[in-house]
Amino acid sequence: ELAFLQRVLRCSFGQRLVDAPGGEGSVFELDGGLLHLHVFDPSEVLTPGLAVDDGVTLEAGNLNAPHNFVRFHLSRWVPPSLAPRLVYLDTDVVVLGDVCDLH
């Protein structure tokens, strides 16, 4: 999966995307910022205690999909020393302003 994501990013950003020193292919510099890729194993985020009841999923779709639980684990993958604040944007969020204003 990491190789696929690397190809997609290179295709999208071209020469603007640069491998960060020591990043081993998962950390990139892009327009002055750092981009960290973390490919996770679904078992890292799915636990029996977090499962959504089947009655709810009938109306709302598959809420037990791994990507729905990733946001709860970001603080384990991105330590505060690296990023004191994280902004999680879901796939259906439209950003109309500068996300830096949130800080």
Short mmCIF file of the C-alpha atoms (twelve columns), coordinates in Angstrom:
data_MODEL
# 
_entry.id   MODEL 
# 
loop_
_atom_site.group_PDB 
_atom_site.id 
_atom_site.type_symbol 
_atom_site.label_atom_id 
_atom_site.label_alt_id 
_atom_site.label_comp_id 
_atom_site.label_asym_id 
_atom_site.label_seq_id 
_atom_site.Cartn_x 
_atom_site.Cartn_y 
_atom_site.Cartn_z 
_atom_site.pdbx_PDB_model_num 
ATOM 1   C CA . GLU A 1   0.000   0.000  0.000  1 
ATOM 2   C CA . LEU A 2   2.816   2.418  0.785  1 
ATOM 3   C CA . ALA A 3   4.278   2.043  -2.723 1 
ATOM 4   C CA . PHE A 4   0.859   2.806  -4.243 1 
ATOM 5   C CA . LEU A 5   0.438   5.918  -2.091 1 
ATOM 6   C CA . GLN A 6   3.942   7.097  -3.007 1 
ATOM 7   C CA . ARG A 7   3.128   6.772  -6.736 1 
ATOM 8   C CA . VAL A 8   -0.155  8.645  -6.321 1 
ATOM 9   C CA . LEU A 9   1.533   11.492 -4.438 1 
ATOM 10  C CA . ARG A 10  4.375   11.755 -6.958 1 
ATOM 11  C CA . CYS A 11  1.889   11.791 -9.816 1 
ATOM 12  C CA . SER A 12  -0.203  14.481 -8.101 1 
ATOM 13  C CA . PHE A 13  2.551   16.784 -6.849 1 
ATOM 14  C CA . GLY A 14  5.510   16.023 -9.143 1 
ATOM 15  C CA . GLN A 15  8.746   17.765 -8.196 1 
ATOM 16  C CA . ARG A 16  7.043   19.692 -5.380 1 
ATOM 17  C CA . LEU A 17  7.094   16.438 -3.357 1 
ATOM 18  C CA . VAL A 18  10.552  15.691 -1.928 1 
ATOM 19  C CA . ASP A 19  11.622  12.759 0.252  1 
ATOM 20  C CA . ALA A 20  12.367  14.056 3.753  1 
ATOM 21  C CA . PRO A 21  15.758  13.059 5.166  1 
ATOM 22  C CA . GLY A 22  15.440  9.922  7.294  1 
ATOM 23  C CA . GLY A 23  11.805  9.452  6.299  1 
ATOM 24  C CA . GLU A 24  12.426  6.095  4.610  1 
ATOM 25  C CA . GLY A 25  9.794   6.758  1.946  1 
ATOM 26  C CA . SER A 26  6.955   7.596  4.319  1 
ATOM 27  C CA . VAL A 27  7.785   11.238 5.115  1 
ATOM 28  C CA . PHE A 28  7.819   13.933 2.459  1 
ATOM 29  C CA . GLU A 29  8.319   17.657 2.242  1 
ATOM 30  C CA . LEU A 30  5.640   19.504 0.293  1 
ATOM 31  C CA . ASP A 31  5.567   23.273 -0.089 1 
ATOM 32  C CA . GLY A 32  7.387   23.834 3.205  1 
ATOM 33  C CA . GLY A 33  5.343   21.325 5.220  1 
ATOM 34  C CA . LEU A 34  5.850   17.711 6.156  1 
ATOM 35  C CA . LEU A 35  3.565   14.948 4.951  1 
ATOM 36  C CA . HIS A 36  3.668   11.666 6.923  1 
ATOM 37  C CA . LEU A 37  2.133   8.481  5.528  1 
ATOM 38  C CA . HIS A 38  1.062   5.746  7.888  1 
ATOM 39  C CA . VAL A 39  -0.368  2.552  6.433  1 
ATOM 40  C CA . PHE A 40  -2.242  0.781  9.187  1 
ATOM 41  C CA . ASP A 41  -3.356  -2.778 9.731  1 
ATOM 42  C CA . PRO A 42  -7.133  -2.915 10.342 1 
ATOM 43  C CA . SER A 43  -6.489  -4.918 13.523 1 
ATOM 44  C CA . GLU A 44  -4.810  -1.776 14.928 1 
ATOM 45  C CA . VAL A 45  -8.086  0.128  14.915 1 
ATOM 46  C CA . LEU A 46  -10.854 -2.467 15.118 1 
ATOM 47  C CA . THR A 47  -11.579 -3.786 18.578 1 
ATOM 48  C CA . PRO A 48  -14.692 -5.596 19.800 1 
ATOM 49  C CA . GLY A 49  -15.461 -2.794 22.258 1 
ATOM 50  C CA . LEU A 50  -15.736 -0.248 19.444 1 
ATOM 51  C CA . ALA A 51  -17.993 -2.240 17.135 1 
ATOM 52  C CA . VAL A 52  -21.171 -0.451 16.080 1 
ATOM 53  C CA . ASP A 53  -24.404 -2.343 16.678 1 
ATOM 54  C CA . ASP A 54  -25.817 -4.104 13.606 1 
ATOM 55  C CA . GLY A 55  -29.139 -2.285 14.000 1 
ATOM 56  C CA . VAL A 56  -27.403 1.049  13.440 1 
ATOM 57  C CA . THR A 57  -25.385 -0.150 10.441 1 
ATOM 58  C CA . LEU A 58  -28.558 -1.201 8.592  1 
ATOM 59  C CA . GLU A 59  -29.506 2.463  8.208  1 
ATOM 60  C CA . ALA A 60  -26.099 4.156  8.197  1 
ATOM 61  C CA . GLY A 61  -23.958 1.749  6.173  1 
ATOM 62  C CA . ASN A 62  -20.837 -0.090 7.295  1 
ATOM 63  C CA . LEU A 63  -19.770 1.970  10.273 1 
ATOM 64  C CA . ASN A 64  -17.449 -0.854 11.369 1 
ATOM 65  C CA . ALA A 65  -15.083 -0.202 8.440  1 
ATOM 66  C CA . PRO A 66  -11.501 0.419  9.678  1 
ATOM 67  C CA . HIS A 67  -11.257 3.936  8.231  1 
ATOM 68  C CA . ASN A 68  -14.075 5.077  10.538 1 
ATOM 69  C CA . PHE A 69  -11.908 4.380  13.592 1 
ATOM 70  C CA . VAL A 70  -8.566  5.793  12.406 1 
ATOM 71  C CA . ARG A 71  -9.267  9.240  13.876 1 
ATOM 72  C CA . PHE A 72  -9.317  7.760  17.391 1 
ATOM 73  C CA . HIS A 73  -5.783  6.404  16.993 1 
ATOM 74  C CA . LEU A 74  -4.019  9.369  15.396 1 
ATOM 75  C CA . SER A 75  -2.516  10.477 18.697 1 
ATOM 76  C CA . ARG A 76  -0.719  7.108  18.969 1 
ATOM 77  C CA . TRP A 77  0.752   7.422  15.484 1 
ATOM 78  C CA . VAL A 78  1.597   11.129 15.561 1 
ATOM 79  C CA . PRO A 79  3.226   12.036 18.876 1 
ATOM 80  C CA . PRO A 80  2.660   15.525 20.346 1 
ATOM 81  C CA . SER A 81  6.383   16.230 19.986 1 
ATOM 82  C CA . LEU A 82  5.939   15.967 16.214 1 
ATOM 83  C CA . ALA A 83  2.608   17.758 15.955 1 
ATOM 84  C CA . PRO A 84  1.153   19.447 19.059 1 
ATOM 85  C CA . ARG A 85  -2.229  19.629 17.290 1 
ATOM 86  C CA . LEU A 86  -3.873  17.463 14.674 1 
ATOM 87  C CA . VAL A 87  -6.733  18.427 12.422 1 
ATOM 88  C CA . TYR A 88  -8.703  15.446 11.150 1 
ATOM 89  C CA . LEU A 89  -10.727 16.154 8.027  1 
ATOM 90  C CA . ASP A 90  -13.161 13.489 6.907  1 
ATOM 91  C CA . THR A 91  -13.467 12.707 3.209  1 
ATOM 92  C CA . ASP A 92  -16.720 14.609 2.836  1 
ATOM 93  C CA . VAL A 93  -15.460 17.864 4.378  1 
ATOM 94  C CA . VAL A 94  -15.164 20.884 2.107  1 
ATOM 95  C CA . VAL A 95  -12.627 23.418 3.393  1 
ATOM 96  C CA . LEU A 96  -13.516 26.978 2.453  1 
ATOM 97  C CA . GLY A 97  -10.754 28.727 4.375  1 
ATOM 98  C CA . ASP A 98  -7.248  28.312 5.656  1 
ATOM 99  C CA . VAL A 99  -7.020  25.413 8.140  1 
ATOM 100 C CA . CYS A 100 -4.113  27.262 9.790  1 
ATOM 101 C CA . ASP A 101 -6.727  29.632 11.252 1 
ATOM 102 C CA . LEU A 102 -7.781  26.763 13.528 1 
ATOM 103 C CA . HIS A 103 -4.517  27.139 15.417 1 
# 
